[in-house]
């Protein structure tokens, strides 16, 4: 099968290449998914799990990408809950080869059914962004109606989900970002916008929840925005200085079939929009994942049906 691999941590996305790799085999409780679309988070090339297995052993060259939408083609021993031919989407294990490939082996529990009226490209854009926003707001932030939320990076893939979900559940949302992001953040539902380059973040005042996807100095300053009893939720590492009278929670997103179902249903009925930027094919993925300029939205890699994949599909009928 065709796959994108990375071999050198120091090279980052410059070290990507398109190669031929053996098709994966399903382990116990696995399924094999024929990938139709894959999402990618550039920072994953900095994650230890991209380069080592759970025992600390070197696993390079590795296949990156952890978001996918596709069709189940095979099932491992003991696998239940899904079936061959089923459309699925979800989030793969951090320590295993990922989704920038024609096929991937995934634990069935990490996948959810993808309704037939949701495009594969849309499905692949949802798992990390949607689950991160859902878990940060509700599992960790305990968001309730009437609360106030600062959504950093509100025009980004995660921030736009945070903005929409927080507003749906009755929160007042203050989006942040660069000046060029203002209208996008407002279009996704932010009640107001703070330009992090020119506006004084501290003028926001006390809020109930800050959702941080930026880190660094912005995270340090954000701790002071949290009112007594509030929460600073982070996905970029624990804050050096937590809120004086509140909580600081740093978390790693996990796959959850029920939450994926909640998210995709909102896509179907129009309550939620995903923020997709560039869409490229697997053959063009190396260039697409090495942009020469800043891009808005999530980059999605489509995996078209090759002659070999089409032949396999016909032979399975």
C-alpha positions in Angstrom: 0.0 0.0 0.0 1.0 3.7 -0.4 1.8 5.5 2.9 3.5 8.7 4.1 6.3 7.9 6.5 8.6 10.0 8.7 12.1 8.9 9.7 13.8 11.9 11.3 12.3 13.7 14.2 14.6 16.7 13.7 13.5 17.1 10.1 9.8 17.5 11.0 7.4 17.6 8.0 10.4 18.1 5.7 11.3 14.4 6.5 8.1 13.0 5.1 8.1 10.8 2.0 5.5 8.7 0.1 6.6 5.0 0.0 5.2 1.5 -0.4 4.5 -0.3 2.9 3.0 -3.7 3.7 -0.7 -3.6 4.4 -1.4 -4.0 8.1 -2.9 -7.1 9.7 -5.7 -6.9 12.3 -4.7 -7.8 15.9 -7.3 -9.0 18.5 -10.1 -6.5 18.7 -8.8 -4.6 15.6 -10.4 -3.7 12.3 -8.6 -2.9 9.1 -10.0 0.3 7.6 -9.6 1.3 4.0 -8.8 5.0 4.5 -10.7 7.5 2.4 -9.6 10.6 4.2 -7.1 11.4 6.9 -6.5 14.4 9.2 -3.1 15.5 10.4 -1.8 17.6 13.3 1.7 19.0 12.6 2.7 18.9 16.3 2.4 15.1 16.4 5.9 15.0 14.9 7.1 16.4 18.3 5.2 13.7 20.3 7.3 10.9 21.8 4.6 8.4 20.7 5.3 9.2 17.1 8.9 7.8 17.5 8.7 5.2 20.2 6.4 2.4 21.2 5.0 2.0 24.8 8.1 0.2 25.9 10.3 3.0 24.7 11.5 1.1 21.6 12.3 2.9 18.3 9.4 2.6 15.9 10.6 4.8 13.0 10.0 4.9 10.2 6.4 5.6 11.3 3.2 6.5 9.5 1.7 9.7 11.0 -1.9 10.8 11.1 -4.5 9.8 13.7 -7.8 11.0 12.3 -9.6 9.0 9.6 -12.8 8.2 7.8 -13.1 5.1 5.7 -14.6 1.7 5.3 -14.0 -1.5 7.4 -12.4 -4.2 5.2 -11.4 -6.8 7.8 -11.9 -7.7 11.4 -9.5 -9.2 13.9 -10.2 -12.1 16.3 -12.8 -11.2 18.9 -13.8 -7.8 17.3 -17.4 -6.8 17.9 -19.5 -3.7 17.4 -18.6 -3.0 13.7 -18.9 -5.0 10.5 -17.1 -5.4 7.2 -18.3 -2.8 4.7 -19.3 -0.3 7.4 -18.4 3.4 7.0 -16.5 4.6 10.1 -14.6 7.5 11.5 -12.5 8.0 14.5 -9.1 8.4 16.3 -6.3 5.9 16.2 -3.9 4.9 18.9 -1.0 7.4 19.3 1.7 4.6 19.5 0.7 2.8 16.3 1.1 3.5 12.6 -1.4 6.1 11.6 -3.8 7.1 8.9 -1.8 8.8 6.2 -2.0 5.5 4.3 -4.3 3.5 2.1 -5.1 1.1 5.0 -4.8 1.3 8.8 -5.3 -1.1 11.7 -7.4 0.4 14.5 -9.0 -0.9 17.7 -12.7 -1.1 16.9 -13.6 0.8 20.1 -11.8 3.9 18.8 -14.2 4.1 15.8 -17.8 5.2 15.4 -20.3 4.7 12.5 -20.1 7.5 9.9 -23.6 8.2 8.5 -23.9 7.9 4.7 -24.9 11.6 4.4 -21.5 12.8 5.9 -18.7 13.0 3.4 -15.4 11.2 4.2 -13.5 14.5 4.1 -15.8 16.0 6.7 -15.6 12.8 8.9 -11.8 12.9 8.9 -11.8 16.5 10.1 -13.9 15.8 13.2 -12.2 13.4 15.7 -9.3 15.4 17.2 -10.9 18.8 16.9 -14.4 17.7 18.0 -13.4 15.4 20.8 -10.8 17.9 22.1 -13.5 20.6 22.3 -16.1 18.3 23.8 -13.9 16.8 26.5 -12.3 20.1 27.4 -15.6 21.9 27.8 -17.7 19.2 29.4 -15.6 16.4 30.9 -12.8 18.7 32.3 -14.3 22.2 32.2 -17.8 21.2 33.5 -19.3 23.9 31.4 -22.8 25.0 32.3 -25.2 27.4 30.7 -24.7 31.1 31.6 -20.9 30.7 32.1 -18.3 32.7 30.2 -15.6 31.1 28.0 -12.4 32.4 26.5 -11.7 30.3 23.4 -8.1 30.9 22.3 -7.4 30.3 18.6 -11.2 30.6 17.9 -10.7 30.6 14.2 -8.7 27.3 14.2 -9.8 23.7 13.9 -10.2 23.1 17.7 -11.1 26.7 18.6 -13.9 26.9 16.2 -15.4 23.7 17.7 -14.9 25.1 21.2 -16.7 28.3 20.2 -19.7 26.6 18.6 -20.2 24.0 21.3 -19.8 26.5 24.1 -22.4 28.8 22.5 -24.8 25.9 21.9 -24.7 25.1 25.6 -25.5 28.6 26.6 -22.1 30.1 27.3 -20.9 33.6 26.4 -17.9 33.1 24.2 -14.9 35.4 23.8 -12.7 34.3 20.9 -9.1 35.2 20.5 -6.6 35.1 17.6 -4.9 37.3 15.1 -6.6 40.3 13.5 -7.2 38.3 10.3 -9.1 35.7 12.3 -11.7 38.1 13.7 -14.5 37.6 11.2 -14.0 33.8 11.0 -14.2 33.6 14.8 -17.4 35.7 14.9 -18.9 33.7 12.0 -18.4 30.5 14.1 -20.3 32.1 17.0 -18.0 34.1 19.2 -19.8 37.0 20.9 -16.7 39.1 20.8 -13.1 38.9 19.7 -9.7 39.8 21.2 -6.8 40.4 18.9 -3.9 38.9 20.7 -1.4 41.1 18.8 -3.0 44.5 19.6 -5.7 44.2 22.2 -5.1 43.9 26.0 -6.0 40.3 26.9 -6.2 41.3 30.6 -9.1 43.7 29.8 -11.4 40.6 29.3 -11.8 40.4 33.1 -12.8 37.4 35.1 -14.3 34.4 33.2 -15.4 30.9 34.2 -13.4 28.9 31.7 -10.3 29.5 29.5 -9.7 26.9 26.8 -6.0 27.2 25.8 -4.6 25.8 22.6 -1.6 28.2 22.4 0.5 27.9 25.5 3.5 30.0 26.3 3.0 33.6 27.3 -0.7 33.5 26.4 -1.2 30.6 28.8 0.6 32.5 31.6 -1.5 35.6 31.1 -4.7 33.5 30.8 -4.4 32.2 34.3 -5.1 35.7 35.5 -8.4 35.8 33.6 -10.0 32.9 35.5 -12.3 34.0 38.3 -12.6 32.2 41.6 -13.8 28.7 41.1 -13.1 28.8 37.4 -11.0 26.6 35.2 -8.1 26.9 32.8 -8.2 23.9 30.4 -5.1 23.3 28.3 -4.1 20.8 25.6 -0.6 22.2 25.3 0.9 21.4 28.7 0.2 22.3 32.3 0.5 26.0 33.1 3.6 27.2 35.1 1.3 29.4 37.1 -2.2 28.0 37.6 -5.2 30.3 38.4 -4.9 31.7 42.0 -8.4 30.6 43.0 -9.3 28.1 40.3 -8.3 24.9 38.6 -5.8 24.1 35.9 -6.4 21.0 33.8 -4.1 19.7 31.1 -5.4 16.7 29.2 -4.8 14.4 26.2 -7.8 13.8 24.0 -9.2 10.2 23.9 -11.4 8.5 21.5 -15.0 8.0 22.6 -17.7 6.4 20.4 -20.5 8.1 22.1 -19.0 11.6 21.9 -18.1 11.0 18.2 -21.8 10.2 17.7 -22.9 13.4 19.4 -20.5 15.4 17.2 -21.4 13.9 13.9 -25.1 14.3 14.6 -24.6 18.0 15.1 -22.8 18.1 11.8 -25.8 16.4 10.2 -28.4 18.7 11.6 -26.4 22.0 11.2 -25.7 22.8 14.8 -22.0 22.4 14.1 -19.7 23.2 11.3 -16.2 21.8 10.8 -13.3 24.1 9.7 -11.6 22.5 6.7 -8.8 24.4 4.9 -6.6 22.6 2.4 -7.7 19.2 0.9 -5.1 17.3 -1.0 -4.5 13.7 -2.2 -2.1 11.2 -0.7 0.2 11.6 -3.7 0.4 15.4 -3.0 0.4 15.1 0.8 4.1 15.8 1.4 3.7 19.2 -0.3 0.3 19.9 1.3 1.7 19.2 4.8 4.7 21.5 4.2 2.8 24.8 3.6 4.9 27.9 2.6 2.3 30.2 4.2 -0.1 30.2 7.1 -3.3 28.3 6.3 -6.6 28.5 8.0 -8.5 25.3 8.9 -7.6 21.7 9.1 -5.6 20.1 6.2 -7.3 16.9 5.0 -5.6 14.2 2.9 -7.9 12.3 0.6 -6.9 8.7 -0.3 -8.4 8.0 -3.7 -9.1 4.4 -4.8 -6.1 3.1 -6.6 -6.5 0.4 -9.3 -5.2 -2.2 -6.7 -7.7 -1.1 -4.1 -10.5 -1.1 -6.6 -9.6 -4.6 -7.7 -9.6 -5.7 -4.1 -13.0 -4.2 -3.5 -14.4 -6.0 -6.5 -12.9 -9.3 -5.5 -14.5 -9.0 -2.0 -18.0 -8.7 -3.4 
